[in-house]
Amino acid sequence: MNSVFVLGSGFSSGAGAPLTGTVLETIFHEGRVTRQLSELKSYISAFLYQGRSDWVKTSSLEEVLSRLDIIRHYKPYPHVDYNEVIYYEELLLKEFTGLLTPERTCRLEDSYRIFADIINSGDLIITFNYDLVIENLLTGSGKDFFYPDLSFVDYGALPQKRSICVRSSVNLCETASSVRIFKLHGSINMYYCPVCGQIFCFPESVTAHPVPGASGKENDIPALLKCLKCSRQDQSIQLRHFIIAPTLFKSYSLPALRSHWFTALKTLAGAEEIFFIGYSLPLADILSYQLFDFAARLANRKQSVFLVNGPGKHHQRFGQLYGDSVCDTAMTFEDWTESKKR
């Protein structure tokens, strides 16, 4: 019996990734003061909060990015430089994704290793996290994985040319026993072409977030990545980081992403067991809620749903979706994996 594991930020927090609610305070922590961070904080304070300085503690990353997204899309103000809005929104995302690099999320303690043993061949992972904790965990355990519907990219043999080549239309690790990973909000190792819409998955060493308008250093590989299909001799089409910010305003216009979500929907609908680990089903994420709602309605069997979110968290919202099929373990991820070891 194959299982589906749905992972939220609580899953990765034990490895060093910040929880969603603490991201702003982590980014603007006093010990991280730089000229760029000071400039970013001043801009957001003046532009969104009328000079208030308490927004770092009283608001969230989701709120800030949502407001910048909506302003950038609708352009409601006559005297605002919207290229500047884009620049600072991307700068904020750069700081956020910088907290999720493998070097910062490598504390894979016993609970993660036990979890790796729990995952069987053919199981499926649906994650809303941008980090590479689950990928590194599976790799370290000798288990293959792949990203359905997405393309894998690796560097060519001539690094001095900074060339890339598309090796396959799917991740080369795909086998009958591979674990499928659906990264529905993108990942720090994924980039997309703004022209053709193709999404590419890169090795874990390629995670930097290029900021439009900022000049990259010559050896900054992500700043030099281009789409080989769409680029011409006189025009280079730069790939953009594939990060769907946790906002109220989202765009799911990329065909590959729509296919990715649809495959995840079919996977959820056919599951016998679903485990929600460190995922609280946030109110603002309406599309994700609808994904689970549609899947539950389409399921042709009674599903067993287990919550591993700690004691008494958001049980009611999951009950609205799955009714009496929900079993709230009231355990943290660490306690739950320890119970599986016995």
Buried (B, 14 or more C-beta within 10 A) or exposed (E): EBBBBBBBBBBBBBBBBBEBEBBBEBBBEEEEEEEEBEEBBEBBBEBBBEEEEEBBEEBBBBBBBBBBBBBBEEEEEEEEEEEEBBBBBBBBBBBBBBBBBBEBBEEBEEBBBBBBEBBEEEBBBBBBBBBBBBBBBBBEBEBBBBBBBBBBBBBEEEEEEBBBEBEEEBBEBBEEEBBBBBBBBBBBBBBBBEEEBBBBBBEBEBBBBBBEEEEBEEEBBBBBBBBEEBBEEEEEBBBBBBBBBBBBBBEEEBEBBEBBBEBBBEBBBBBEBBBBBBBBBBEBBEEBBEBBEEBBEEBEEEBBBBBBBBEEBBBEBBBEBBEEBBBBBBBBBBBBBBEEEE
